[in-house]
Amino acid sequence: MNTERIKRALGLSLVDFIDELESTQDAARNIKLPPPYLVCAGRQTKGRGRMGRAWHSEDGGLYFTLVVERIVEDWAIPLVSAYYILDELSHIANNLNLKWPNDILSKGAKLAGVLAEGWRTENGALTGIGVGVNVNQEWLSDEFLMPATSLFLITGRVFDIEDILLRLGAATLEGFYDLKNQKFRGLYSRIKDILLVNRQKINYHNGKEIVPGILSDIDEFGNGVVETDDNKTIKLSLMHITGAL
């Protein structure tokens, strides 16, 4: 992989590609450079998603962490990043959907997901935007919480991982800067239109346990309007949403 090409194209302080590591998020924490920079792996042995769930990082996928400065609305980064990545992937594959709060699906099967974690360094407060995309896998494990798919399985084409990294790295960076400059309110209507095409089943924590609901709306502050099983309507922040059914 030509990491120098990607570094120059995206204006990053570093692009580090490692064939196999435990987690790009963990590796990114150990780098002592000013942001933005990027760590990418061909395979993760301890990849993770939201709520500490394992992310199956199999050969043929793309796994990277883009490290950026901390911003006020960092809570919106997973949703905004997923939206911008979806927009770029839609030039490659048809019928993709944005799944609240951080996944990209194709016909109900998971294609990609985003995780954001924050930490402090001598360069200030940073956020690592972790992205996992199933690219060239011909087969995927059946151990996922939901069915999974890949760009290869959707299109029948084999993709150049470097090209996909360049495109999705640029999309993630664009989403971050748009969120920083426009705030979530400036992106709200576009994301809402994509999210609410279909009524989405979600899980949320009601204070005692994780229960199912239907996402019926989001507001300009990122809160989700959820219909409960007992026909009530409640409003939840992104922090309460625990993932897709």
Secondary structure, 3 states (H helix, E strand, C coil): CCHHHHHHHHCCCCEEEEEEECCHHHHHHCCCCCCCEEEEEEEECCCECHHHCECCCCCCCEEEEEEEECCCCHHHHHHHHHHHHHHHHCCCCCCEEEECCCEEEECCEEEEEEEEEEEEECCEEEEEEEEEECCCCCCCCCCCCCCECCHHHHHCCCCCHHHHHHHHHHHHHHHHHHHHHHHHHHHHHHHHHHHCCCCEEEEEECCCCEEEEEEEEECCCCCEEEEECCCCEEEECHHHEEEEC
